[in-house]
Amino acid sequence: MPTEELREAAAKYLMQTYARQPISIVRGRGSKVYDLEGREYLDFVGGIAVNVLGHGHPDLVQAIQRQAAQLIHTSNLYYTEPQVQLAKTLVEHSFADRVFFCNSGAEANEAAIKLARRYAHTKYGEDRFEIITMKNSFHGRTLATITATGQDKVQKGFEPLMPGFGYASFNDFATIEALANERTAGIMLEPVQGEGGVYVADRDYLKRLREFCTKKDILLIFDEVQTGMGRTGTLFAYQQLGVTPDIMTLAKGLAGGVPIGACLAKESVASAFVPGAHASTFGGNPLACAAALAVCRALLEGSVLDQAKRMGEYLAKGLADCKDRFQVVCDVRGIGLLQGMELTIDAKTVVADCLARGVIINAAGERVLRFVPPLIITQQEIDKLLETLTTIFTRRAGEEKDPHH
Ligand SMILES: *Cc1c(COP(=O)(O)O)cnc(C)c1O
């Protein structure tokens, strides 16, 4: 179907929940994707931090093909080896003792919220159920997770929201102290706020949060749906921020593009879930888990994590150079291959300019460009992005100086 026809059919048949870019992507290879007309794009979105191994990675493709031929799905009524192997791998490489599998980031956070409530109910009684989250956060689109998400635009029109949530200011410990009380069961936050515009949590703030939570037996929940799986240069972001959560959620990059989510916890917390307490039909099915195992192997046994760390530093430096050279760039922030560039102008127009020049990026908020490429991105590919941004910003600066141009 030609792109124009596809756009018309999409406008007719799909619920209109997305503002889409005007291209139809048909295939991908490495850090590049190709549209219906055969145009090549350098992919700095990576399915929004999902395609950690890029497109068509042979190990991932082979793992999926093999598992698809053997067994795609059974049910959690039975044991399957990929699910147990994946849980073992995640446990062996994190603080956690146990894993629950589901199918998305929102579901992983739902599981985390339910687990925190169950833990607090069991230990302290039914009055302890509140979860403190952060303003400007993003935790998903289910009713509980839009409530957890501290952004009006996500909640508007869906009220009444879930009871039992309060909002602190990110990186502001005093607002936690003001909100927390004997009803508080958990504090949930992203180590780096992704959708909210790429804001990194301070180490000191996290340390105080950790100490506070430990003292009060409040569960510290890290939403690593975006920051996990090597995005920040370590397998999980918490590993380089100097604090360990009690519960952690994963999704996006976990299976390199096959839908999966996971909620991980220490034994003392995980034991609040007993048979029948929580479930998911598709959760941890063999296909998704085989894909995730291939991703884990590439990160843990291959050179991908190392590459992500080096390329993250290279990208951050290149973007910082842009900030030094162009007035439209007012801030650059992030860790590893999760980088944000705040502009004085509308980010959408720069996204469109990049697309026209064969580079896919996206905006997180009105003025922030977000860069979350595959972790296999190369130095030359980063150079191409930086050249493209330089061309666009140079032209913009020229237009500003010469408005009649
Ligand atoms: C994307 C994202 C989610 C939601 O994940 P879905 O798979 O879209 O439900 C939750 N938390 C964070 C931090 C995210 O980046």
The ligand as a Gaussian input file, in Angstrom:
#p B3LYP/6-31G(d) Opt

LIG

0 1
 C        7.596000       3.915000      28.196000
 C        7.564000       3.988000      29.657000
 C        6.526000       3.382000      30.391000
 C        5.332000       2.754000      29.730000
 O        5.662000       1.626000      28.995000
 P        4.561000       0.970000      28.026000
 O        5.238000      -0.260000      27.513000
 O        4.257000       1.971000      26.959000
 O        3.366000       0.675000      28.838000
 C        6.604000       3.427000      31.764000
 N        7.633000       4.008000      32.387000
 C        8.643000       4.595000      31.720000
 C        9.757000       5.208000      32.484000
 C        8.632000       4.615000      30.331000
 O        9.623000       5.226000      29.680000

